[in-house]
Amino acid sequence: MQSTRFKNEFIGSVIDIVDLYIENCKKRYENKTTLHTGEVVNEITKNISLKVVAFLKP
């Protein structure tokens, strides 16, 4: 049961992160600033790590 809950929470978290990222891209595009690939990867990795750590804490 725990692993199913984790999987669902994790997938939900990833979807949230992608939504946030898309919003961020829209804002940056509207402001005519560019987002470097490295920044994108760092941002997504950092967000996923934070979500996993928050989930695993008792």
MDAnalysis code that builds the backbone (N, CA, C; Angstrom):
import MDAnalysis as mda
import numpy as np

u = mda.Universe.empty(174, n_residues=58, atom_resindex=np.repeat(np.arange(58), 3), trajectory=True)
u.add_TopologyAttr("name", ["N", "CA", "C"] * 58)
u.add_TopologyAttr("resid", np.arange(1, 59))
u.add_TopologyAttr("resname", ["MET", "GLN", "SER", "THR", "ARG", "PHE", "LYS", "ASN", "GLU", "PHE", "ILE", "GLY", "SER", "VAL", "ILE", "ASP", "ILE", "VAL", "ASP", "LEU", "TYR", "ILE", "GLU", "ASN", "CYS", "LYS", "LYS", "ARG", "TYR", "GLU", "ASN", "LYS", "THR", "THR", "LEU", "HIS", "THR", "GLY", "GLU", "VAL", "VAL", "ASN", "GLU", "ILE", "THR", "LYS", "ASN", "ILE", "SER", "LEU", "LYS", "VAL", "VAL", "ALA", "PHE", "LEU", "LYS", "PRO"])
u.atoms.positions = np.array([
    [0.827, -1.201, 0.000],
    [0.000, 0.000, 0.000],
    [0.868, 1.261, 0.000],
    [1.901, 1.240, 0.827],
    [2.780, 2.403, 0.959],
    [3.392, 2.774, -0.393],
    [3.817, 1.758, -1.157],
    [4.474, 2.058, -2.429],
    [3.481, 2.630, -3.439],
    [2.233, 2.168, -3.412],
    [1.208, 2.701, -4.321],
    [0.940, 4.155, -3.974],
    [0.829, 4.445, -2.679],
    [0.589, 5.817, -2.242],
    [1.761, 6.706, -2.667],
    [2.964, 6.189, -2.461],
    [4.148, 6.950, -2.842],
    [4.136, 7.237, -4.344],
    [3.826, 6.202, -5.131],
    [3.805, 6.354, -6.588],
    [2.793, 7.431, -6.996],
    [1.601, 7.365, -6.429],
    [0.559, 8.341, -6.756],
    [0.966, 9.749, -6.343],
    [1.512, 9.876, -5.135],
    [1.968, 11.184, -4.645],
    [3.085, 11.717, -5.529],
    [3.999, 10.831, -5.876],
    [5.156, 11.247, -6.665],
    [4.719, 11.704, -8.049],
    [3.839, 10.933, -8.679],
    [3.340, 11.301, -10.010],
    [2.593, 12.633, -9.923],
    [1.780, 12.801, -8.886],
    [1.069, 14.060, -8.675],
    [2.041, 15.221, -8.523],
    [3.117, 14.988, -7.780],
    [4.127, 16.024, -7.562],
    [4.808, 16.403, -8.870],
    [5.123, 15.408, -9.662],
    [5.789, 15.673, -10.941],
    [4.863, 16.486, -11.845],
    [3.573, 16.133, -11.856],
    [2.601, 16.882, -12.664],
    [2.533, 18.332, -12.182],
    [2.509, 18.539, -10.860],
    [2.500, 19.895, -10.299],
    [3.735, 20.670, -10.755],
    [4.882, 20.009, -10.693],
    [6.138, 20.657, -11.065],
    [6.123, 21.047, -12.538],
    [5.622, 20.150, -13.382],
    [5.564, 20.444, -14.818],
    [4.625, 21.629, -15.068],
    [3.477, 21.642, -14.365],
    [2.545, 22.769, -14.493],
    [3.223, 24.079, -14.109],
    [3.935, 24.060, -12.985],
    [4.645, 25.262, -12.531],
    [5.689, 25.689, -13.555],
    [6.387, 24.701, -14.091],
    [7.427, 24.997, -15.074],
    [6.825, 25.639, -16.325],
    [5.694, 25.098, -16.794],
    [5.040, 25.649, -17.983],
    [4.599, 27.090, -17.713],
    [4.035, 27.332, -16.529],
    [3.636, 28.695, -16.151],
    [4.844, 29.625, -16.164],
    [5.941, 29.147, -15.582],
    [7.174, 29.932, -15.532],
    [7.660, 30.264, -16.942],
    [7.591, 29.294, -17.839],
    [8.018, 29.510, -19.224],
    [7.154, 30.571, -19.898],
    [5.849, 30.494, -19.658],
    [4.938, 31.481, -20.251],
    [5.298, 32.883, -19.770],
    [5.543, 33.013, -18.453],
    [5.896, 34.322, -17.890],
    [7.198, 34.833, -18.486],
    [8.184, 33.954, -18.579],
    [9.472, 34.366, -19.138],
    [9.328, 34.750, -20.602],
    [8.497, 34.007, -21.318],
    [8.292, 34.302, -22.739],
    [7.620, 35.673, -22.886],
    [6.624, 35.931, -22.036],
    [5.929, 37.215, -22.074],
    [6.893, 38.355, -21.760],
    [7.852, 38.102, -20.881],
    [8.847, 39.121, -20.539],
    [10.019, 39.135, -21.513],
    [9.944, 38.264, -22.523],
    [10.971, 38.184, -23.576],
    [12.351, 37.802, -23.044],
    [12.383, 37.060, -21.959],
    [13.675, 36.556, -21.484],
    [13.763, 35.085, -21.853],
    [14.961, 34.588, -22.016],
    [15.124, 33.192, -22.421],
    [15.536, 32.346, -21.226],
    [15.195, 31.093, -21.301],
    [15.515, 30.150, -20.247],
    [16.541, 29.155, -20.803],
    [17.701, 29.079, -20.167],
    [18.731, 28.154, -20.626],
    [18.368, 26.725, -20.230],
    [18.785, 25.771, -21.048],
    [18.484, 24.366, -20.788],
    [18.996, 23.930, -19.425],
    [20.185, 24.371, -19.070],
    [20.750, 24.019, -17.767],
    [19.879, 24.511, -16.622],
    [19.350, 25.708, -16.759],
    [18.464, 26.269, -15.733],
    [17.212, 25.406, -15.593],
    [16.683, 24.994, -16.728],
    [15.472, 24.173, -16.741],
    [15.718, 22.873, -15.983],
    [16.800, 22.192, -16.346],
    [17.127, 20.909, -15.722],
    [17.358, 21.091, -14.218],
    [18.097, 22.115, -13.840],
    [18.365, 22.374, -12.423],
    [17.077, 22.622, -11.656],
    [16.198, 23.423, -12.222],
    [14.938, 23.780, -11.587],
    [14.073, 22.535, -11.370],
    [13.935, 21.720, -12.404],
    [13.103, 20.516, -12.313],
    [13.708, 19.534, -11.304],
    [15.017, 19.324, -11.376],
    [15.692, 18.404, -10.457],
    [15.527, 18.863, -9.019],
    [15.734, 20.154, -8.783],
    [15.618, 20.706, -7.430],
    [14.193, 20.510, -6.898],
    [13.204, 20.815, -7.729],
    [11.816, 20.684, -7.297],
    [11.433, 19.240, -6.999],
    [11.859, 18.320, -7.854],
    [11.548, 16.907, -7.619],
    [12.231, 16.443, -6.328],
    [13.487, 16.846, -6.120],
    [14.210, 16.449, -4.913],
    [13.488, 16.944, -3.665],
    [13.049, 18.197, -3.692],
    [12.339, 18.768, -2.540],
    [11.045, 18.013, -2.263],
    [10.322, 17.660, -3.324],
    [9.054, 16.929, -3.159],
    [9.317, 15.551, -2.555],
    [10.343, 14.860, -3.041],
    [10.654, 13.514, -2.542],
    [11.071, 13.584, -1.071],
    [11.929, 14.529, -0.733],
    [12.384, 14.682, 0.649],
    [11.195, 14.988, 1.563],
    [10.327, 15.898, 1.131],
    [9.152, 16.256, 1.936],
    [8.247, 15.043, 2.137],
    [8.121, 14.234, 1.102],
    [7.252, 13.066, 1.199],
    [7.842, 12.006, 2.133],
    [9.150, 11.833, 2.081],
    [9.790, 10.769, 2.856],
    [9.960, 11.108, 4.332],
    [9.900, 12.393, 4.665],
    [10.020, 12.768, 6.075],
    [8.809, 12.242, 6.836],
    [9.043, 11.713, 8.049],
    [7.912, 11.174, 8.815],
    [6.969, 12.275, 9.299],
])
